[in-house]
Amino acid sequence: MSNLAGHRLLFLPGLDGTGLSFEPLRPCLPPGLRVQVLTYPGHRKLSFAQTVQWAADQIRPGAPPIVLAESFSGPVAIALLGSGRLRAECLILCATFARPPRPCWF
């Protein structure tokens, strides 16, 4: 694996909003990689736009991170990057979708 010391890794969680699914990966990460696991508030419901804003507000400032977005957070990451609220070294979409898997019924 290439040397990732000094790089930032930003995990964006799946629909549960906890980021717990990333815990098994932590021991496999190279030393010196700075990791931030974002979580979404579990105490209130947020619209998609509010979720994107919440995520933007939680991201630590610094060099552009490597972004790993799981499931629900794929569209959140795309919205952050597309709006310019986040610059990223790269974006990894994991088990996610860039558009709703089902058409809208309304």
C-alpha positions in Angstrom: 0.0 0.0 0.0 1.3 3.5 -0.8 2.3 5.8 2.0 -0.8 7.7 3.1 0.9 9.4 6.1 -0.4 12.9 6.4 -3.4 12.3 4.2 -6.9 12.7 5.5 -9.7 10.1 5.2 -13.3 11.2 5.7 -15.9 8.4 6.2 -19.5 9.4 5.5 -21.9 6.8 7.1 -24.8 4.8 5.7 -28.4 5.3 6.5 -28.0 4.4 10.2 -25.9 7.6 10.5 -23.5 6.1 13.0 -20.3 5.2 11.1 -20.1 2.0 13.0 -19.7 0.0 9.9 -16.3 1.5 9.3 -14.9 0.3 12.7 -13.7 -3.1 11.3 -11.6 -1.2 8.7 -9.8 0.9 11.2 -7.1 -1.7 12.2 -6.3 -2.1 8.5 -5.6 1.5 7.8 -1.9 2.6 7.5 -0.3 4.6 10.4 -0.3 8.3 9.9 -3.6 8.4 8.0 -5.8 11.0 9.8 -9.4 9.7 10.0 -12.6 11.5 10.6 -15.8 9.5 10.9 -18.8 11.7 10.3 -22.1 10.9 12.1 -25.6 12.2 11.5 -27.8 13.3 14.4 -30.0 10.5 15.7 -32.2 12.7 17.8 -34.0 14.5 14.9 -35.0 14.0 11.3 -33.3 16.0 8.7 -34.3 16.7 5.1 -31.7 15.8 2.4 -30.6 19.5 2.2 -30.3 19.7 6.0 -28.2 16.4 6.0 -25.9 17.9 3.4 -25.5 21.1 5.5 -25.0 19.0 8.7 -22.2 17.1 7.0 -20.6 20.2 5.7 -20.6 21.7 9.2 -19.0 18.6 10.7 -16.0 18.3 8.3 -12.8 19.4 9.8 -10.9 22.1 7.8 -7.6 21.2 6.2 -6.2 19.6 3.1 -8.8 17.9 0.8 -9.6 14.5 2.2 -10.1 11.1 0.6 -13.8 10.7 0.9 -15.4 7.3 1.4 -19.2 7.5 1.3 -21.3 4.5 2.2 -24.9 3.9 1.1 -27.1 6.9 1.9 -24.0 9.2 2.0 -23.1 8.7 -1.6 -25.6 11.4 -2.7 -24.6 13.5 0.2 -20.9 13.4 -0.8 -21.9 14.2 -4.4 -23.9 17.2 -3.3 -21.1 18.4 -1.1 -18.6 18.1 -3.9 -20.9 19.5 -6.6 -21.8 22.6 -4.5 -18.1 23.3 -3.7 -18.7 22.9 0.0 -16.1 20.1 0.0 -13.0 19.6 -2.0 -11.7 16.1 -2.1 -8.5 14.3 -3.0 -10.8 11.5 -4.3 -14.3 10.2 -3.8 -15.0 6.5 -3.2 -18.7 5.4 -3.4 -19.3 2.2 -1.5 -22.6 0.3 -1.9 -24.4 3.5 -2.8 -26.4 5.1 -5.6 -26.1 8.5 -7.3 -29.8 8.7 -8.0 -32.8 7.1 -6.2 -33.2 3.4 -7.0 -36.9 3.8 -7.5 -38.8 6.5 -9.5 -40.7 9.0 -7.5 -44.4 8.3 -7.2 -45.5 11.9 -7.1 
